[in-house]
Every structure is written in structure tokens, then in C-alpha cells.
Amino acid sequence: MAGTTERNSAQVIRDEAAKLFFERGYDATTLRQVASAAGLKVGSLYNHITSKEDLLQQIMGSVIDELLERVQASVAAVTSGDPVDRLQAALAGHITFHAERAQQVFIGNAELRSLPEAARDDVVKKRAEYELFLAALVDEAGEAGLAEVIDSKIHVYSFVAQATHVAGWYRPGGRLELSEIVRIYTRLALRELNVVDADVRALGAAVSQ
């Protein structure tokens, strides 16, 4: 029970800090403000963090870990064995996560420079591992003759940029439902790879959701 409480407190701290970093900026946010938002005393924060920089690293590192877990789970749920289906599932998870976790995505892009060098290198390494996972799926589709891969790494950069863009403008209750946005962006990604039946695949994915 105590361990669960500790984990919950750590998550609350990260969540409240992310909101404040997003709204006020990292530099303008104090640990006192974070503690107040989390319903804790400042001293209690140090049961979970060593510094404000450590808190920022935790937020940025954990969001990448969660993104990878989400996308891997999406791929693992595909039973067809079709590499394009696997890639499409990954892209759907990728876009959905960025839309739902827009604040953390923004912080990850805007505040990387605020981390000490060692922490920054750790976050960059996590990002590279995630991009390699996506690139492997792109290459798999290309090797199966189902996609026209020009450079898998650059294709992944394109997919990451698209998802970051979605995080910047998507708001629940807007003109399009998130499922429709995911369908459009995965369709665009498959078209970029010149997948012959990209439109049919995207429509099928939308129907199955």
C-alpha cells in the first residue's frame, strides 16, 4: 500500500509540474508552485526528486517510455502478420498519444535545452531508440515489397513531425473526432510510402475502431 501511494504521489507531482511548465514555462515555475499544485509541502517533493532539473528529466523520460509502450502494444495487437498493418497500428498509436499528451509533447520539444548535458543525452538516447523502432517497421514494409521506402530514418522524422503538429493544434470537441484525425494522418503516412492500397487500408482501420 505504501509503495502504491509513493508511485501515485510521484505521478501527481509529474502531472502537476507538466501543467505548470506548459502554462508558465520551465524557468518561471518554482518547486513551491509544483508542491502547492500537488497538494504537498515543498520538502515532500524531495522524496521523489532531487532537483527541478531532475523533475523535468523524469517528465521527459517517462513520456517517451510511455509512448514506446503504447506503440509497441498497438503493434503487438496486430494478428494479421502484414507489415503494413503493423506499421499502421504503430502510427495510429503514435498520433493518438501525441494528441492526448500534448502538454508533455510540448515540454519535450521546448525544454530539452533546460536539462543538464547528461540528462539531455539520456532523453535524446530514448528518442533515438523510439525512432529506430518505427524505422524498423518502415523497413519491414519496404522489404516485403508493400511500401516504397526512400530513407526509413527520414520517413520517421516526417511521422514524428506530423504527430508533433497534431499535438500543437488538436483539442477535444473540435471539428474532427480524434479517430478521424488518426485515420487521415495514417492515410497520409501510407501514401508517403506509396502503399498501393493506402486509402482502403485507412478506411478499414477507421471502420474497425
BALOBA-1460 file (C-alpha; in Angstrom, 3 decimals):
// residues 209
<rec num="1" residu="m" x="0.000" y="0.000" z="0.000"/>
<rec num="2" residu="a" x="2.784" y="2.415" z="0.904"/>
<rec num="3" residu="g" x="4.551" y="1.656" z="-2.366"/>
<rec num="4" residu="t" x="1.375" y="2.382" z="-4.324"/>
<rec num="5" residu="t" x="0.931" y="5.678" z="-2.503"/>
<rec num="6" residu="e" x="4.504" y="6.655" z="-3.304"/>
<rec num="7" residu="r" x="4.026" y="5.844" z="-7.006"/>
<rec num="8" residu="n" x="0.760" y="7.770" z="-7.098"/>
<rec num="9" residu="s" x="2.365" y="10.783" z="-5.417"/>
<rec num="10" residu="a" x="5.239" y="10.733" z="-7.908"/>
<rec num="11" residu="q" x="2.776" y="10.662" z="-10.816"/>
<rec num="12" residu="v" x="0.750" y="13.528" z="-9.364"/>
<rec num="13" residu="i" x="3.917" y="15.581" z="-8.992"/>
<rec num="14" residu="r" x="4.912" y="14.923" z="-12.609"/>
<rec num="15" residu="d" x="1.420" y="15.680" z="-13.892"/>
<rec num="16" residu="e" x="1.083" y="18.954" z="-11.985"/>
<rec num="17" residu="a" x="4.609" y="20.013" z="-12.897"/>
<rec num="18" residu="a" x="3.891" y="19.313" z="-16.574"/>
<rec num="19" residu="k" x="0.826" y="21.574" z="-16.434"/>
<rec num="20" residu="l" x="2.808" y="24.373" z="-14.835"/>
<rec num="21" residu="f" x="5.783" y="24.005" z="-17.175"/>
<rec num="22" residu="f" x="3.358" y="24.137" z="-20.104"/>
<rec num="23" residu="e" x="1.420" y="27.146" z="-18.835"/>
<rec num="24" residu="r" x="4.244" y="29.226" z="-17.322"/>
<rec num="25" residu="g" x="7.418" y="27.810" z="-18.803"/>
<rec num="26" residu="y" x="10.040" y="25.748" z="-17.024"/>
<rec num="27" residu="d" x="12.207" y="28.673" z="-15.927"/>
<rec num="28" residu="a" x="9.260" y="30.617" z="-14.462"/>
<rec num="29" residu="t" x="7.938" y="27.673" z="-12.444"/>
<rec num="30" residu="t" x="9.167" y="27.095" z="-8.892"/>
<rec num="31" residu="l" x="9.160" y="23.886" z="-6.897"/>
<rec num="32" residu="r" x="6.995" y="25.669" z="-4.330"/>
<rec num="33" residu="q" x="4.353" y="26.127" z="-7.030"/>
<rec num="34" residu="v" x="4.650" y="22.476" z="-8.036"/>
<rec num="35" residu="a" x="4.253" y="21.352" z="-4.430"/>
<rec num="36" residu="s" x="1.204" y="23.567" z="-3.947"/>
<rec num="37" residu="a" x="-0.452" y="22.241" z="-7.113"/>
<rec num="38" residu="a" x="0.249" y="18.659" z="-5.994"/>
<rec num="39" residu="g" x="-1.136" y="19.300" z="-2.501"/>
<rec num="40" residu="l" x="2.220" y="18.695" z="-0.843"/>
<rec num="41" residu="k" x="4.787" y="20.575" z="1.194"/>
<rec num="42" residu="v" x="7.953" y="21.552" z="-0.665"/>
<rec num="43" residu="g" x="10.043" y="19.206" z="1.467"/>
<rec num="44" residu="s" x="7.860" y="16.271" z="0.446"/>
<rec num="45" residu="l" x="8.895" y="16.739" z="-3.193"/>
<rec num="46" residu="y" x="12.386" y="15.593" z="-2.319"/>
<rec num="47" residu="n" x="11.076" y="12.139" z="-1.524"/>
<rec num="48" residu="h" x="10.596" y="11.823" z="-5.295"/>
<rec num="49" residu="i" x="13.049" y="14.221" z="-6.946"/>
<rec num="50" residu="t" x="16.492" y="15.657" z="-6.307"/>
<rec num="51" residu="s" x="16.012" y="18.967" z="-8.122"/>
<rec num="52" residu="k" x="13.808" y="20.811" z="-10.594"/>
<rec num="53" residu="e" x="16.085" y="19.568" z="-13.373"/>
<rec num="54" residu="d" x="15.546" y="16.001" z="-12.170"/>
<rec num="55" residu="l" x="11.773" y="16.562" z="-12.252"/>
<rec num="56" residu="l" x="11.987" y="17.825" z="-15.837"/>
<rec num="57" residu="q" x="14.049" y="14.795" z="-16.827"/>
<rec num="58" residu="q" x="11.515" y="12.481" z="-15.181"/>
<rec num="59" residu="i" x="8.676" y="14.078" z="-17.151"/>
<rec num="60" residu="m" x="10.526" y="13.955" z="-20.454"/>
<rec num="61" residu="g" x="11.918" y="10.465" z="-19.947"/>
<rec num="62" residu="s" x="8.672" y="8.929" z="-18.711"/>
<rec num="63" residu="v" x="6.636" y="10.309" z="-21.600"/>
<rec num="64" residu="i" x="8.983" y="8.671" z="-24.113"/>
<rec num="65" residu="d" x="8.829" y="5.397" z="-22.189"/>
<rec num="66" residu="e" x="5.026" y="5.547" z="-22.171"/>
<rec num="67" residu="l" x="4.930" y="6.400" z="-25.879"/>
<rec num="68" residu="l" x="7.094" y="3.407" z="-26.748"/>
<rec num="69" residu="e" x="4.978" y="1.122" z="-24.562"/>
<rec num="70" residu="r" x="1.764" y="2.393" z="-26.200"/>
<rec num="71" residu="v" x="3.069" y="1.937" z="-29.720"/>
<rec num="72" residu="q" x="4.589" y="-1.472" z="-29.011"/>
<rec num="73" residu="a" x="1.268" y="-2.612" z="-27.547"/>
<rec num="74" residu="s" x="-0.549" y="-1.376" z="-30.656"/>
<rec num="75" residu="v" x="1.799" y="-3.368" z="-32.876"/>
<rec num="76" residu="a" x="1.577" y="-6.471" z="-30.681"/>
<rec num="77" residu="a" x="-2.221" y="-6.427" z="-31.017"/>
<rec num="78" residu="v" x="-1.985" y="-6.908" z="-34.802"/>
<rec num="79" residu="t" x="-2.675" y="-10.542" z="-35.660"/>
<rec num="80" residu="s" x="-2.544" y="-10.427" z="-39.461"/>
<rec num="81" residu="g" x="1.237" y="-10.633" z="-39.809"/>
<rec num="82" residu="d" x="1.017" y="-7.943" z="-42.514"/>
<rec num="83" residu="p" x="3.921" y="-5.489" z="-42.063"/>
<rec num="84" residu="v" x="1.840" y="-2.550" z="-43.300"/>
<rec num="85" residu="d" x="-0.866" y="-3.393" z="-40.763"/>
<rec num="86" residu="r" x="1.833" y="-3.367" z="-38.088"/>
<rec num="87" residu="l" x="3.169" y="-0.025" z="-39.262"/>
<rec num="88" residu="q" x="-0.299" y="1.451" z="-39.495"/>
<rec num="89" residu="a" x="-1.091" y="0.329" z="-35.941"/>
<rec num="90" residu="a" x="2.141" y="1.934" z="-34.740"/>
<rec num="91" residu="l" x="1.320" y="5.196" z="-36.487"/>
<rec num="92" residu="a" x="-2.198" y="5.222" z="-35.047"/>
<rec num="93" residu="g" x="-0.818" y="4.755" z="-31.536"/>
<rec num="94" residu="h" x="1.830" y="7.378" z="-32.260"/>
<rec num="95" residu="i" x="-0.664" y="10.034" z="-33.385"/>
<rec num="96" residu="t" x="-3.184" y="9.243" z="-30.647"/>
<rec num="97" residu="f" x="-0.585" y="9.504" z="-27.897"/>
<rec num="98" residu="h" x="0.665" y="12.873" z="-29.126"/>
<rec num="99" residu="a" x="-2.871" y="14.249" z="-29.305"/>
<rec num="100" residu="e" x="-3.745" y="13.023" z="-25.816"/>
<rec num="101" residu="r" x="-0.461" y="14.078" z="-24.190"/>
<rec num="102" residu="a" x="0.014" y="17.440" z="-25.893"/>
<rec num="103" residu="q" x="1.413" y="19.236" z="-22.843"/>
<rec num="104" residu="q" x="4.178" y="16.691" z="-22.281"/>
<rec num="105" residu="v" x="4.978" y="16.687" z="-26.005"/>
<rec num="106" residu="f" x="5.326" y="20.466" z="-25.947"/>
<rec num="107" residu="i" x="7.607" y="20.344" z="-22.914"/>
<rec num="108" residu="g" x="9.735" y="17.659" z="-24.547"/>
<rec num="109" residu="n" x="10.296" y="19.838" z="-27.585"/>
<rec num="110" residu="a" x="10.620" y="23.214" z="-25.888"/>
<rec num="111" residu="e" x="12.614" y="22.437" z="-22.759"/>
<rec num="112" residu="l" x="15.256" y="19.926" z="-23.854"/>
<rec num="113" residu="r" x="17.835" y="22.712" z="-23.660"/>
<rec num="114" residu="s" x="17.000" y="23.211" z="-19.970"/>
<rec num="115" residu="l" x="18.365" y="19.797" z="-18.999"/>
<rec num="116" residu="p" x="21.959" y="19.287" z="-17.860"/>
<rec num="117" residu="e" x="24.103" y="17.646" z="-20.523"/>
<rec num="118" residu="a" x="23.995" y="14.110" z="-19.102"/>
<rec num="119" residu="a" x="20.219" y="14.196" z="-18.646"/>
<rec num="120" residu="r" x="19.772" y="15.687" z="-22.100"/>
<rec num="121" residu="d" x="21.863" y="12.902" z="-23.608"/>
<rec num="122" residu="d" x="19.701" y="10.315" z="-21.835"/>
<rec num="123" residu="v" x="16.480" y="11.787" z="-23.264"/>
<rec num="124" residu="v" x="17.991" y="12.038" z="-26.738"/>
<rec num="125" residu="k" x="19.031" y="8.379" z="-26.493"/>
<rec num="126" residu="k" x="15.468" y="7.358" z="-25.575"/>
<rec num="127" residu="r" x="14.134" y="9.315" z="-28.546"/>
<rec num="128" residu="a" x="16.610" y="7.619" z="-30.861"/>
<rec num="129" residu="e" x="15.550" y="4.176" z="-29.614"/>
<rec num="130" residu="y" x="11.917" y="5.015" z="-30.306"/>
<rec num="131" residu="e" x="12.717" y="6.278" z="-33.787"/>
<rec num="132" residu="l" x="14.682" y="3.093" z="-34.512"/>
<rec num="133" residu="f" x="11.624" y="1.048" z="-33.540"/>
<rec num="134" residu="l" x="9.466" y="2.944" z="-36.044"/>
<rec num="135" residu="a" x="12.174" y="2.800" z="-38.710"/>
<rec num="136" residu="a" x="12.357" y="-0.985" z="-38.364"/>
<rec num="137" residu="l" x="8.626" y="-1.195" z="-39.093"/>
<rec num="138" residu="v" x="9.040" y="1.024" z="-42.161"/>
<rec num="139" residu="d" x="11.914" y="-1.138" z="-43.411"/>
<rec num="140" residu="e" x="9.882" y="-4.289" z="-42.794"/>
<rec num="141" residu="a" x="7.099" y="-2.996" z="-45.027"/>
<rec num="142" residu="g" x="9.626" y="-2.000" z="-47.673"/>
<rec num="143" residu="e" x="11.390" y="-5.357" z="-47.635"/>
<rec num="144" residu="a" x="8.031" y="-7.082" z="-48.111"/>
<rec num="145" residu="g" x="7.518" y="-5.060" z="-51.288"/>
<rec num="146" residu="l" x="4.460" y="-3.311" z="-49.821"/>
<rec num="147" residu="a" x="5.961" y="0.160" z="-49.386"/>
<rec num="148" residu="e" x="8.369" y="2.351" z="-51.312"/>
<rec num="149" residu="v" x="10.980" y="3.344" z="-48.753"/>
<rec num="150" residu="i" x="13.311" y="6.152" z="-49.745"/>
<rec num="151" residu="d" x="15.063" y="6.519" z="-46.395"/>
<rec num="152" residu="s" x="13.379" y="4.977" z="-43.348"/>
<rec num="153" residu="k" x="15.002" y="7.391" z="-40.917"/>
<rec num="154" residu="i" x="13.747" y="10.425" z="-42.823"/>
<rec num="155" residu="h" x="10.293" y="8.893" z="-43.163"/>
<rec num="156" residu="v" x="10.234" y="8.545" z="-39.371"/>
<rec num="157" residu="y" x="11.279" y="12.179" z="-38.952"/>
<rec num="158" residu="s" x="8.265" y="13.058" z="-41.101"/>
<rec num="159" residu="f" x="5.934" y="10.948" z="-38.953"/>
<rec num="160" residu="v" x="7.308" y="12.484" z="-35.753"/>
<rec num="161" residu="a" x="6.852" y="15.996" z="-37.157"/>
<rec num="162" residu="q" x="3.266" y="15.217" z="-38.138"/>
<rec num="163" residu="a" x="2.425" y="13.940" z="-34.659"/>
<rec num="164" residu="t" x="4.068" y="16.965" z="-33.023"/>
<rec num="165" residu="h" x="1.986" y="19.165" z="-35.293"/>
<rec num="166" residu="v" x="-1.200" y="17.365" z="-34.203"/>
<rec num="167" residu="a" x="-0.242" y="17.897" z="-30.555"/>
<rec num="168" residu="g" x="0.015" y="21.622" z="-31.277"/>
<rec num="169" residu="w" x="-3.484" y="22.121" z="-32.655"/>
<rec num="170" residu="y" x="-5.726" y="19.241" z="-31.615"/>
<rec num="171" residu="r" x="-8.374" y="19.988" z="-28.998"/>
<rec num="172" residu="p" x="-11.186" y="17.621" z="-27.930"/>
<rec num="173" residu="g" x="-14.568" y="18.742" z="-29.226"/>
<rec num="174" residu="g" x="-13.136" y="20.254" z="-32.385"/>
<rec num="175" residu="r" x="-14.269" y="19.840" z="-35.993"/>
<rec num="176" residu="l" x="-12.906" y="16.299" z="-36.261"/>
<rec num="177" residu="e" x="-13.005" y="13.397" z="-33.827"/>
<rec num="178" residu="l" x="-9.602" y="12.071" z="-32.818"/>
<rec num="179" residu="s" x="-10.315" y="8.768" z="-34.573"/>
<rec num="180" residu="e" x="-10.875" y="10.631" z="-37.851"/>
<rec num="181" residu="i" x="-7.682" y="12.654" z="-37.385"/>
<rec num="182" residu="v" x="-5.748" y="9.438" z="-36.794"/>
<rec num="183" residu="r" x="-7.273" y="7.924" z="-39.925"/>
<rec num="184" residu="i" x="-6.278" y="10.932" z="-42.043"/>
<rec num="185" residu="y" x="-2.719" y="11.085" z="-40.762"/>
<rec num="186" residu="t" x="-2.106" y="7.354" z="-41.118"/>
<rec num="187" residu="r" x="-3.524" y="7.582" z="-44.624"/>
<rec num="188" residu="l" x="-1.089" y="10.396" z="-45.420"/>
<rec num="189" residu="a" x="1.794" y="8.359" z="-43.996"/>
<rec num="190" residu="l" x="0.924" y="5.312" z="-46.104"/>
<rec num="191" residu="r" x="0.596" y="7.497" z="-49.187"/>
<rec num="192" residu="e" x="4.020" y="8.947" z="-48.450"/>
<rec num="193" residu="l" x="5.364" y="5.390" z="-48.584"/>
<rec num="194" residu="n" x="3.436" y="4.782" z="-51.828"/>
<rec num="195" residu="v" x="1.475" y="1.903" z="-50.317"/>
<rec num="196" residu="v" x="-0.785" y="0.839" z="-53.199"/>
<rec num="197" residu="d" x="-3.954" y="0.340" z="-51.150"/>
<rec num="198" residu="a" x="-3.291" y="3.137" z="-48.648"/>
<rec num="199" residu="d" x="-6.799" y="4.606" z="-48.873"/>
<rec num="200" residu="v" x="-8.523" y="1.244" z="-48.492"/>
<rec num="201" residu="r" x="-6.330" y="0.312" z="-45.528"/>
<rec num="202" residu="a" x="-7.008" y="3.642" z="-43.821"/>
<rec num="203" residu="l" x="-10.755" y="3.275" z="-44.330"/>
<rec num="204" residu="g" x="-10.664" y="-0.269" z="-42.985"/>
<rec num="205" residu="a" x="-8.814" y="0.887" z="-39.893"/>
<rec num="206" residu="a" x="-11.388" y="3.622" z="-39.313"/>
<rec num="207" residu="v" x="-14.271" y="1.154" z="-39.576"/>
<rec num="208" residu="s" x="-12.624" y="-1.312" z="-37.190"/>
<rec num="209" residu="q" x="-12.046" y="1.250" z="-34.422"/>
